[in-house]
């Protein structure tokens, strides 16, 4: 309640605080839009929604297919599939328009407080269009865009998309990025002057923890070999063949080891060809896409991430949470996550000789390997799921509060 005689500035402050407390006392209706595939943005969006639902918020997922990690019933979670009708007129069905229409319905009938879109293209653009279609009826919903990586560093900087991405970013009520590196890249590539908030990726440390899997390890390594692991979507930018070359150097040093390759994608054929060229197919296991990757990480001694582009490095964080040291390239957000000489080693991009030397040095020193393993788990604690979910909650509340504050002006 406002006090009679209070000046305008004080009224504004009290109103903002009052509205903020209202938000804090209530659970929110939150829409989450993401790609459903194995990429990092879809994983983060799904895990975030599950975390928010467990805290009592009502979460609505919106995508063209059910997200990969949304594979169990969760209370407070609804999934809305975006169906795109195919007409002979359209060579490429307009998913962005179908998505915008579904967003309109979700905002209107589910009374969303927040529409959180992950990946700029086309989600942020569709969200802007939906809000415009609704007019006054959509003013209350906060459009929050989270940038994840290639939507900015590769796709978004394509001249054919750049103006749309820039416009969509600027029209969002708030923008977040998963790393300081990505925030800085966005400023550089788009020249935007708006504030971009950094909220890092996270890991469920209860799920991603090292557990006894001796039966699995014995099946993979009957002679007690070391286990090196790589997890990715096998795109060229992941440089999976570099991981194979690093592993080959480990074998040539006389160390007995196996390489587990988890995932699948367009570069798989090149990876298989490289294994044949090096004559190491018997030591490499192609495991394909795996739901319970934490079980594989629990048997691993080293994680290889030689990527050519990583805005954060979620796969590396999940490995670290399972007490697996990381050998990574020095690109993007990896040096900020993987502490060189403590949780693993950071090597120059493409320098498979150096990566091989660092891997060999750890595998030959069991005491050092154990120290690095413990440090990796400790580092992962800084990105624990509940901590980052709380940051998103606070950010939602902040953005909604600022929007309400502007309404009073």
C-alpha positions as a Markdown table, in Angstrom:
| # | Residue | x | y | z |
|---|---|---|---|---|
| 1 | Unk | 0.0 | 0.0 | 0.0 |
| 2 | Unk | 1.3 | 3.5 | -0.9 |
| 3 | Unk | 1.5 | 6.2 | 1.7 |
| 4 | Unk | -0.4 | 9.4 | 1.1 |
| 5 | Unk | 1.9 | 12.3 | 0.4 |
| 6 | Unk | 4.7 | 10.1 | -0.8 |
| 7 | Unk | 6.7 | 11.6 | -3.7 |
| 8 | Unk | 6.7 | 10.0 | -7.1 |
| 9 | Unk | 10.2 | 8.5 | -6.8 |
| 10 | Unk | 9.3 | 6.9 | -3.4 |
| 11 | Unk | 6.0 | 5.6 | -4.8 |
| 12 | Unk | 7.9 | 4.0 | -7.7 |
| 13 | Unk | 10.3 | 2.3 | -5.4 |
| 14 | Unk | 7.7 | 1.0 | -3.0 |
| 15 | Unk | 5.6 | -0.2 | -5.9 |
| 16 | Unk | 8.6 | -2.1 | -7.4 |
| 17 | Unk | 9.4 | -3.7 | -4.1 |
| 18 | Unk | 5.7 | -4.6 | -3.5 |
| 19 | Unk | 5.5 | -6.2 | -6.9 |
| 20 | Unk | 8.8 | -8.0 | -6.4 |
| 21 | Unk | 7.5 | -9.5 | -3.1 |
| 22 | Unk | 4.4 | -10.7 | -4.9 |
| 23 | Unk | 6.5 | -12.5 | -7.5 |
| 24 | Unk | 8.6 | -14.1 | -4.8 |
| 25 | Unk | 5.6 | -15.4 | -3.0 |
| 26 | Unk | 4.0 | -17.0 | -6.1 |
| 27 | Unk | 5.0 | -19.8 | -8.3 |
| 28 | Unk | 5.4 | -18.7 | -12.0 |
| 29 | Unk | 4.0 | -20.1 | -15.2 |
| 30 | Unk | 7.0 | -20.5 | -17.4 |
| 31 | Unk | 7.2 | -21.4 | -21.1 |
| 32 | Unk | 10.5 | -22.9 | -22.3 |
| 33 | Unk | 11.2 | -23.1 | -26.0 |
| 34 | Unk | 14.2 | -25.2 | -27.2 |
| 35 | Unk | 15.5 | -27.6 | -29.8 |
| 36 | Unk | 14.8 | -31.2 | -28.7 |
| 37 | Unk | 18.1 | -32.7 | -29.9 |
| 38 | Unk | 21.2 | -33.8 | -28.0 |
| 39 | Unk | 22.9 | -30.4 | -28.4 |
| 40 | Unk | 23.9 | -28.4 | -25.3 |
| 41 | Unk | 21.1 | -25.8 | -25.6 |
| 42 | Unk | 18.4 | -28.4 | -25.6 |
| 43 | Unk | 20.0 | -30.3 | -22.6 |
| 44 | Unk | 20.3 | -27.1 | -20.6 |
| 45 | Unk | 16.8 | -25.9 | -21.4 |
| 46 | Unk | 15.3 | -29.3 | -20.4 |
| 47 | Unk | 17.3 | -29.6 | -17.2 |
| 48 | Unk | 16.4 | -26.0 | -16.2 |
| 49 | Unk | 12.7 | -26.7 | -16.8 |
| 50 | Unk | 12.8 | -29.9 | -14.7 |
| 51 | Unk | 14.6 | -28.0 | -11.9 |
| 52 | Unk | 12.1 | -25.2 | -12.0 |
| 53 | Unk | 9.2 | -27.6 | -11.9 |
| 54 | Unk | 10.6 | -29.4 | -8.9 |
| 55 | Unk | 10.5 | -26.0 | -7.1 |
| 56 | Unk | 6.8 | -25.6 | -7.8 |
| 57 | Unk | 6.7 | -23.6 | -10.9 |
| 58 | Unk | 4.4 | -24.7 | -13.8 |
| 59 | Unk | 6.6 | -25.3 | -16.8 |
| 60 | Unk | 5.4 | -25.6 | -20.4 |
| 61 | Unk | 7.9 | -27.0 | -23.0 |
| 62 | Unk | 7.4 | -26.0 | -26.6 |
| 63 | Unk | 9.2 | -27.7 | -29.5 |
| 64 | Unk | 8.7 | -29.8 | -32.6 |
| 65 | Unk | 9.5 | -33.0 | -30.7 |
| 66 | Unk | 9.8 | -34.0 | -27.1 |
| 67 | Unk | 13.3 | -33.0 | -25.7 |
| 68 | Unk | 15.7 | -35.9 | -25.3 |
| 69 | Unk | 16.1 | -35.5 | -21.5 |
| 70 | Unk | 12.4 | -35.0 | -20.9 |
| 71 | Unk | 12.0 | -38.8 | -20.8 |
| 72 | Unk | 10.1 | -39.3 | -17.5 |
| 73 | Unk | 6.9 | -38.1 | -16.1 |
| 74 | Unk | 7.4 | -34.9 | -14.1 |
| 75 | Unk | 4.6 | -33.1 | -12.1 |
| 76 | Unk | 4.2 | -29.4 | -13.1 |
| 77 | Unk | 5.5 | -30.1 | -16.6 |
| 78 | Unk | 3.5 | -30.0 | -19.8 |
| 79 | Unk | 4.8 | -30.6 | -23.3 |
| 80 | Unk | 3.3 | -28.8 | -26.3 |
| 81 | Unk | 4.3 | -30.2 | -29.7 |
| 82 | Unk | 4.6 | -27.7 | -32.6 |
| 83 | Unk | 3.1 | -29.4 | -35.6 |
| 84 | Unk | 3.9 | -27.9 | -39.0 |
| 85 | Unk | 1.5 | -28.7 | -41.8 |
| 86 | Unk | 3.0 | -29.4 | -45.1 |
| 87 | Unk | 1.6 | -27.8 | -48.2 |
| 88 | Unk | 2.8 | -28.2 | -51.9 |
| 89 | Unk | 3.3 | -24.4 | -51.9 |
| 90 | Unk | 6.1 | -24.6 | -49.3 |
| 91 | Unk | 9.4 | -26.2 | -50.2 |
| 92 | Unk | 10.4 | -25.5 | -46.6 |
| 93 | Unk | 7.5 | -25.6 | -44.1 |
| 94 | Unk | 7.5 | -22.3 | -42.1 |
| 95 | Unk | 8.4 | -23.6 | -38.6 |
| 96 | Unk | 9.0 | -20.1 | -37.2 |
| 97 | Unk | 5.4 | -19.1 | -38.0 |
| 98 | Unk | 3.9 | -22.3 | -36.6 |
| 99 | Unk | 6.0 | -21.7 | -33.5 |
| 100 | Unk | 4.8 | -18.1 | -33.1 |
| 101 | Unk | 1.1 | -19.3 | -33.4 |
| 102 | Unk | 1.7 | -21.9 | -30.6 |
| 103 | Unk | 3.4 | -19.2 | -28.5 |
| 104 | Unk | 0.3 | -17.0 | -28.8 |
| 105 | Unk | -1.9 | -19.8 | -27.5 |
| 106 | Unk | 0.5 | -20.6 | -24.7 |
| 107 | Unk | 0.8 | -17.0 | -23.5 |
| 108 | Unk | -3.0 | -16.4 | -23.9 |
| 109 | Unk | -4.4 | -19.6 | -22.4 |
| 110 | Unk | -1.7 | -20.7 | -19.9 |
| 111 | Unk | -1.2 | -17.1 | -18.6 |
| 112 | Unk | 2.6 | -17.3 | -18.9 |
| 113 | Unk | 4.7 | -15.0 | -16.8 |
| 114 | Unk | 7.9 | -15.8 | -18.6 |
| 115 | Unk | 8.6 | -17.2 | -22.1 |
| 116 | Unk | 12.2 | -18.3 | -22.0 |
| 117 | Unk | 13.6 | -19.1 | -25.5 |
| 118 | Unk | 16.8 | -21.0 | -25.9 |
| 119 | Unk | 18.8 | -20.4 | -29.1 |
| 120 | Unk | 18.2 | -17.2 | -31.0 |
| 121 | Unk | 17.1 | -18.6 | -34.3 |
| 122 | Unk | 14.1 | -18.7 | -34.8 |
| 123 | Unk | 12.9 | -18.9 | -31.2 |
| 124 | Unk | 13.6 | -15.2 | -30.3 |
| 125 | Unk | 12.1 | -14.0 | -33.5 |
| 126 | Unk | 9.0 | -16.1 | -33.1 |
| 127 | Unk | 8.6 | -14.8 | -29.5 |
| 128 | Unk | 8.7 | -11.2 | -30.7 |
| 129 | Unk | 6.1 | -11.9 | -33.4 |
| 130 | Unk | 3.8 | -13.7 | -30.8 |
| 131 | Unk | 4.0 | -10.8 | -28.4 |
| 132 | Unk | 3.2 | -8.3 | -31.2 |
| 133 | Unk | 0.2 | -10.4 | -32.3 |
| 134 | Unk | -1.2 | -10.4 | -28.8 |
| 135 | Unk | -0.8 | -6.6 | -28.3 |
| 136 | Unk | -1.9 | -5.5 | -24.9 |
| 137 | Unk | -2.8 | -9.1 | -24.0 |
| 138 | Unk | 0.8 | -10.0 | -24.2 |
| 139 | Unk | 2.5 | -7.1 | -22.5 |
| 140 | Unk | 2.7 | -8.9 | -19.2 |
| 141 | Unk | 4.9 | -11.8 | -20.4 |
| 142 | Unk | 8.6 | -11.4 | -20.1 |
| 143 | Unk | 10.5 | -12.7 | -23.2 |
| 144 | Unk | 13.9 | -13.9 | -22.1 |
| 145 | Unk | 16.4 | -15.1 | -24.7 |
| 146 | Unk | 19.3 | -17.3 | -23.7 |
| 147 | Unk | 22.2 | -17.4 | -26.2 |
| 148 | Unk | 24.1 | -20.7 | -26.3 |
| 149 | Unk | 26.8 | -20.6 | -28.9 |
| 150 | Unk | 26.5 | -21.4 | -32.6 |
| 151 | Unk | 23.3 | -19.3 | -32.8 |
| 152 | Unk | 25.7 | -16.3 | -32.4 |
| 153 | Unk | 29.2 | -17.5 | -33.4 |
| 154 | Unk | 28.3 | -19.4 | -36.6 |
| 155 | Unk | 24.6 | -19.2 | -37.7 |
| 156 | Unk | 23.8 | -15.8 | -36.2 |
| 157 | Unk | 26.8 | -14.1 | -37.9 |
| 158 | Unk | 25.8 | -15.4 | -41.3 |
| 159 | Unk | 24.9 | -12.3 | -43.3 |
| 160 | Unk | 21.6 | -13.8 | -44.3 |
| 161 | Unk | 20.5 | -14.1 | -40.7 |
| 162 | Unk | 22.5 | -11.4 | -38.9 |
| 163 | Unk | 19.9 | -8.5 | -39.1 |
| 164 | Unk | 17.1 | -10.8 | -37.9 |
| 165 | Unk | 19.2 | -12.1 | -35.0 |
| 166 | Unk | 20.3 | -8.6 | -34.0 |
| 167 | Unk | 16.7 | -7.3 | -34.1 |
| 168 | Unk | 15.4 | -10.3 | -32.0 |
| 169 | Unk | 18.1 | -9.9 | -29.4 |
| 170 | Unk | 17.4 | -6.2 | -29.0 |
| 171 | Unk | 13.6 | -6.8 | -28.8 |
| 172 | Unk | 13.8 | -9.4 | -26.0 |
| 173 | Unk | 12.9 | -8.2 | -22.5 |
| 174 | Unk | 16.2 | -9.7 | -21.3 |
| 175 | Unk | 19.1 | -11.6 | -22.8 |
| 176 | Unk | 21.4 | -14.0 | -21.1 |
| 177 | Unk | 24.5 | -15.9 | -22.3 |
| 178 | Unk | 26.0 | -19.1 | -20.9 |
| 179 | Unk | 29.6 | -17.7 | -20.6 |
| 180 | Unk | 31.5 | -14.5 | -20.5 |
| 181 | Unk | 33.2 | -15.5 | -23.8 |
| 182 | Unk | 29.8 | -15.8 | -25.5 |
| 183 | Unk | 28.7 | -12.4 | -24.1 |
| 184 | Unk | 31.8 | -10.8 | -25.4 |
| 185 | Unk | 31.4 | -12.5 | -28.8 |
| 186 | Unk | 27.8 | -11.2 | -29.0 |
| 187 | Unk | 28.9 | -7.6 | -28.3 |
| 188 | Unk | 31.7 | -7.9 | -30.9 |
| 189 | Unk | 29.6 | -9.5 | -33.7 |
| 190 | Unk | 26.4 | -7.6 | -33.3 |
| 191 | Unk | 27.5 | -4.3 | -31.8 |
| 192 | Unk | 24.5 | -4.4 | -29.4 |
| 193 | Unk | 24.7 | -2.0 | -26.4 |
| 194 | Unk | 22.1 | -3.8 | -24.3 |
| 195 | Unk | 23.1 | -5.5 | -21.1 |
| 196 | Unk | 23.7 | -9.3 | -21.5 |
| 197 | Unk | 23.6 | -11.2 | -18.3 |
| 198 | Unk | 25.9 | -14.2 | -17.8 |
| 199 | Unk | 24.3 | -17.2 | -16.3 |
| 200 | Unk | 26.5 | -20.3 | -16.8 |
| 201 | Unk | 25.5 | -23.8 | -17.7 |
| 202 | Unk | 25.0 | -26.3 | -14.9 |
| 203 | Unk | 25.1 | -29.9 | -14.0 |
| 204 | Unk | 23.0 | -32.2 | -11.9 |
| 205 | Unk | 25.6 | -33.5 | -9.5 |
| 206 | Unk | 23.3 | -36.2 | -8.0 |
| 207 | Unk | 23.0 | -37.7 | -11.5 |
| 208 | Unk | 26.5 | -37.0 | -12.7 |
| 209 | Unk | 28.6 | -38.5 | -10.0 |
| 210 | Unk | 31.1 | -41.4 | -10.1 |
| 211 | Unk | 29.5 | -44.6 | -9.1 |
| 212 | Unk | 30.8 | -48.2 | -9.1 |
| 213 | Unk | 30.4 | -49.7 | -12.6 |
| 214 | Unk | 33.0 | -52.4 | -12.4 |
| 215 | Unk | 30.9 | -54.9 | -14.5 |
| 216 | Unk | 30.7 | -52.4 | -17.3 |
| 217 | Unk | 34.4 | -51.5 | -17.1 |
| 218 | Unk | 35.3 | -55.2 | -17.1 |
| 219 | Unk | 33.3 | -55.8 | -20.2 |
| 220 | Unk | 35.0 | -52.9 | -22.0 |
| 221 | Unk | 38.5 | -53.4 | -20.6 |
| 222 | Unk | 39.0 | -57.0 | -19.7 |
| 223 | Unk | 42.8 | -56.4 | -19.3 |
| 224 | Unk | 42.3 | -53.4 | -17.0 |
| 225 | Unk | 43.1 | -50.8 | -19.6 |
| 226 | Unk | 42.6 | -47.1 | -19.1 |
| 227 | Unk | 39.4 | -45.6 | -20.5 |
| 228 | Unk | 39.4 | -42.4 | -22.5 |
| 229 | Unk | 36.0 | -40.9 | -23.5 |
| 230 | Unk | 34.7 | -38.3 | -25.9 |
| 231 | Unk | 31.0 | -37.2 | -26.1 |
| 232 | Unk | 29.6 | -35.0 | -28.8 |
| 233 | Unk | 27.2 | -34.7 | -31.7 |
| 234 | Unk | 30.0 | -35.5 | -34.2 |
| 235 | Unk | 29.8 | -32.3 | -36.1 |
| 236 | Unk | 33.0 | -31.2 | -37.8 |
| 237 | Unk | 33.5 | -28.4 | -35.3 |
| 238 | Unk | 33.9 | -31.0 | -32.5 |
| 239 | Unk | 37.1 | -32.4 | -34.2 |
| 240 | Unk | 36.4 | -36.0 | -33.1 |
| 241 | Unk | 39.2 | -37.2 | -35.4 |
| 242 | Unk | 41.6 | -35.2 | -33.2 |
| 243 | Unk | 40.4 | -37.2 | -30.2 |
| 244 | Unk | 41.2 | -40.4 | -32.2 |
| 245 | Unk | 44.7 | -39.0 | -33.0 |
| 246 | Unk | 45.3 | -38.1 | -29.3 |
| 247 | Unk | 44.3 | -41.6 | -28.4 |
| 248 | Unk | 46.6 | -43.1 | -31.0 |
| 249 | Unk | 49.5 | -41.3 | -29.4 |
| 250 | Unk | 48.6 | -42.7 | -26.0 |
| 251 | Unk | 48.6 | -46.2 | -27.4 |
| 252 | Unk | 52.0 | -45.6 | -29.1 |
| 253 | Unk | 53.5 | -44.7 | -25.7 |
| 254 | Unk | 52.9 | -48.2 | -24.6 |
| 255 | Unk | 49.9 | -47.4 | -22.4 |
| 256 | Unk | 47.0 | -49.9 | -22.7 |
| 257 | Unk | 43.8 | -48.1 | -23.2 |
| 258 | Unk | 40.4 | -48.0 | -24.8 |
| 259 | Unk | 38.6 | -45.1 | -26.4 |
| 260 | Unk | 34.8 | -44.7 | -26.0 |
| 261 | Unk | 33.1 | -42.4 | -28.5 |
| 262 | Unk | 29.6 | -41.4 | -27.4 |
| 263 | Unk | 27.2 | -39.7 | -29.9 |
| 264 | Unk | 26.6 | -39.7 | -33.6 |
| 265 | Unk | 26.5 | -37.2 | -36.4 |
| 266 | Unk | 27.7 | -36.2 | -39.9 |
| 267 | Unk | 31.4 | -36.6 | -39.1 |
| 268 | Unk | 31.1 | -40.2 | -37.9 |
| 269 | Unk | 32.2 | -41.7 | -41.2 |
| 270 | Unk | 35.4 | -39.6 | -41.1 |
| 271 | Unk | 36.1 | -40.8 | -37.6 |
| 272 | Unk | 35.6 | -44.4 | -38.6 |
| 273 | Unk | 37.9 | -43.9 | -41.6 |
| 274 | Unk | 40.6 | -42.4 | -39.4 |
| 275 | Unk | 40.4 | -45.4 | -37.0 |
| 276 | Unk | 41.0 | -47.8 | -39.9 |
| 277 | Unk | 43.9 | -45.7 | -41.2 |
| 278 | Unk | 45.6 | -45.9 | -37.8 |
| 279 | Unk | 44.8 | -49.5 | -37.3 |
| 280 | Unk | 43.2 | -49.0 | -33.9 |
| 281 | Unk | 39.6 | -50.1 | -34.5 |
| 282 | Unk | 39.9 | -52.9 | -32.0 |
| 283 | Unk | 40.7 | -50.3 | -29.3 |
| 284 | Unk | 37.9 | -47.9 | -30.2 |
| 285 | Unk | 34.2 | -48.4 | -29.3 |
| 286 | Unk | 31.6 | -46.4 | -31.1 |
| 287 | Unk | 28.7 | -46.4 | -28.6 |
| 288 | Unk | 26.3 | -44.0 | -30.5 |
| 289 | Unk | 23.8 | -41.8 | -28.7 |
| 290 | Unk | 23.4 | -42.8 | -25.0 |
| 291 | Unk | 20.7 | -41.6 | -22.5 |
| 292 | Unk | 22.7 | -42.6 | -19.4 |
| 293 | Unk | 26.0 | -41.0 | -20.4 |
| 294 | Unk | 26.9 | -40.7 | -16.6 |
| 295 | Unk | 27.3 | -44.4 | -16.4 |
| 296 | Unk | 29.9 | -44.3 | -19.2 |
| 297 | Unk | 31.7 | -41.4 | -17.6 |
| 298 | Unk | 31.8 | -43.3 | -14.3 |
| 299 | Unk | 34.1 | -45.8 | -15.9 |
| 300 | Unk | 36.3 | -43.2 | -17.6 |
| 301 | Unk | 39.8 | -42.0 | -16.6 |
| 302 | Unk | 40.2 | -39.1 | -19.0 |
| 303 | Unk | 37.8 | -37.0 | -21.1 |
| 304 | Unk | 38.9 | -35.6 | -24.5 |
| 305 | Unk | 37.4 | -32.4 | -25.8 |
| 306 | Unk | 39.5 | -31.0 | -28.7 |
| 307 | Unk | 36.7 | -28.8 | -30.1 |
| 308 | Unk | 37.2 | -26.0 | -32.5 |
| 309 | Unk | 34.3 | -24.0 | -30.9 |
| 310 | Unk | 32.8 | -24.3 | -27.4 |
| 311 | Unk | 31.1 | -21.4 | -25.8 |
| 312 | Unk | 30.9 | -23.2 | -22.5 |
| 313 | Unk | 31.7 | -26.9 | -22.6 |
| 314 | Unk | 28.7 | -28.7 | -21.1 |
| 315 | Unk | 30.0 | -32.2 | -21.9 |
| 316 | Unk | 33.3 | -31.4 | -20.2 |
| 317 | Unk | 31.4 | -30.2 | -17.1 |
| 318 | Unk | 29.4 | -33.4 | -16.9 |
| 319 | Unk | 32.6 | -35.4 | -17.1 |
| 320 | Unk | 34.2 | -33.3 | -14.4 |
| 321 | Unk | 31.2 | -33.8 | -12.2 |
| 322 | Unk | 31.9 | -37.6 | -12.6 |
| 323 | Unk | 35.5 | -36.9 | -11.4 |
| 324 | Unk | 37.0 | -37.2 | -14.8 |
| 325 | Unk | 39.9 | -34.8 | -15.7 |
| 326 | Unk | 39.6 | -33.1 | -19.1 |
| 327 | Unk | 42.1 | -32.6 | -21.9 |
| 328 | Unk | 40.6 | -29.8 | -23.9 |
| 329 | Unk | 41.5 | -27.2 | -26.6 |
| 330 | Unk | 41.9 | -23.6 | -25.6 |
| 331 | Unk | 38.9 | -22.2 | -27.4 |
| 332 | Unk | 35.8 | -20.3 | -26.3 |
| 333 | Unk | 34.7 | -20.9 | -22.7 |
| 334 | Unk | 36.8 | -24.0 | -22.2 |
| 335 | Unk | 39.8 | -22.3 | -20.5 |
| 336 | Unk | 37.3 | -20.7 | -18.0 |
| 337 | Unk | 35.8 | -24.0 | -17.1 |
| 338 | Unk | 38.7 | -26.5 | -17.3 |
| 339 | Unk | 41.5 | -25.1 | -15.0 |
| 340 | Unk | 44.8 | -25.9 | -16.7 |
| 341 | Unk | 47.1 | -28.0 | -14.5 |
| 342 | Unk | 44.3 | -28.6 | -11.9 |
| 343 | Unk | 41.2 | -30.2 | -13.4 |
| 344 | Unk | 42.9 | -31.2 | -16.6 |
| 345 | Unk | 45.0 | -29.6 | -19.3 |
| 346 | Unk | 44.2 | -26.9 | -21.8 |
| 347 | Unk | 46.1 | -27.2 | -25.1 |
| 348 | Unk | 46.4 | -25.2 | -28.3 |
| 349 | Unk | 43.6 | -25.9 | -30.8 |
| 350 | Unk | 44.6 | -28.8 | -33.1 |
| 351 | Unk | 47.8 | -29.6 | -31.2 |
| 352 | Unk | 47.2 | -33.3 | -30.9 |
| 353 | Unk | 50.9 | -33.9 | -30.0 |
| 354 | Unk | 50.6 | -31.7 | -26.9 |
| 355 | Unk | 47.2 | -33.2 | -26.0 |
| 356 | Unk | 48.7 | -36.6 | -26.3 |
| 357 | Unk | 51.7 | -35.7 | -24.1 |
| 358 | Unk | 49.4 | -34.3 | -21.4 |
| 359 | Unk | 47.2 | -37.3 | -21.5 |
| 360 | Unk | 50.2 | -39.7 | -21.2 |
| 361 | Unk | 51.6 | -37.7 | -18.3 |
| 362 | Unk | 48.4 | -38.1 | -16.3 |
| 363 | Unk | 47.9 | -41.8 | -17.1 |
| 364 | Unk | 51.4 | -42.6 | -16.0 |
| 365 | Unk | 51.1 | -40.9 | -12.6 |
| 366 | Unk | 48.2 | -42.4 | -10.7 |
| 367 | Unk | 48.6 | -40.1 | -7.7 |
| 368 | Unk | 48.4 | -37.0 | -10.0 |
| 369 | Unk | 45.5 | -38.5 | -11.8 |
| 370 | Unk | 43.6 | -39.0 | -8.5 |
| 371 | Unk | 44.4 | -35.4 | -7.5 |
| 372 | Unk | 43.0 | -34.1 | -10.8 |
| 373 | Unk | 39.9 | -36.3 | -10.5 |
| 374 | Unk | 39.0 | -34.8 | -7.1 |
| 375 | Unk | 39.7 | -31.3 | -8.3 |
| 376 | Unk | 37.4 | -31.8 | -11.3 |
| 377 | Unk | 34.5 | -32.9 | -9.1 |
| 378 | Unk | 35.2 | -29.9 | -6.8 |
| 379 | Unk | 35.2 | -27.5 | -9.7 |
| 380 | Unk | 31.9 | -28.9 | -10.9 |
| 381 | Unk | 30.3 | -27.9 | -7.5 |
| 382 | Unk | 30.5 | -24.3 | -8.6 |
| 383 | Unk | 28.0 | -25.1 | -11.4 |
| 384 | Unk | 25.6 | -27.3 | -9.4 |
| 385 | Unk | 22.1 | -27.4 | -10.7 |
| 386 | Unk | 20.2 | -25.8 | -7.8 |
| 387 | Unk | 22.6 | -22.8 | -7.7 |
| 388 | Unk | 22.1 | -21.9 | -11.3 |
| 389 | Unk | 18.3 | -22.6 | -11.3 |
| 390 | Unk | 18.1 | -20.1 | -8.4 |
| 391 | Unk | 20.0 | -17.6 | -10.5 |
| 392 | Unk | 17.4 | -18.0 | -13.3 |
| 393 | Unk | 14.6 | -17.6 | -10.8 |
| 394 | Unk | 16.0 | -14.4 | -9.5 |
| 395 | Unk | 16.5 | -13.2 | -13.0 |
| 396 | Unk | 12.9 | -13.9 | -14.0 |
| 397 | Unk | 11.8 | -12.0 | -10.9 |
| 398 | Unk | 14.1 | -9.1 | -11.7 |
| 399 | Unk | 12.9 | -8.8 | -15.3 |
| 400 | Unk | 9.2 | -9.1 | -14.3 |
| 401 | Unk | 9.7 | -6.5 | -11.6 |
| 402 | Unk | 11.4 | -4.1 | -14.0 |
| 403 | Unk | 8.5 | -4.5 | -16.5 |
| 404 | Unk | 6.0 | -3.7 | -13.8 |
| 405 | Unk | 8.0 | -0.8 | -12.7 |
| 406 | Unk | 7.9 | 0.6 | -16.3 |
| 407 | Unk | 4.1 | 0.2 | -16.4 |
| 408 | Unk | 3.8 | 2.6 | -13.4 |
| 409 | Unk | 5.8 | 5.4 | -15.1 |
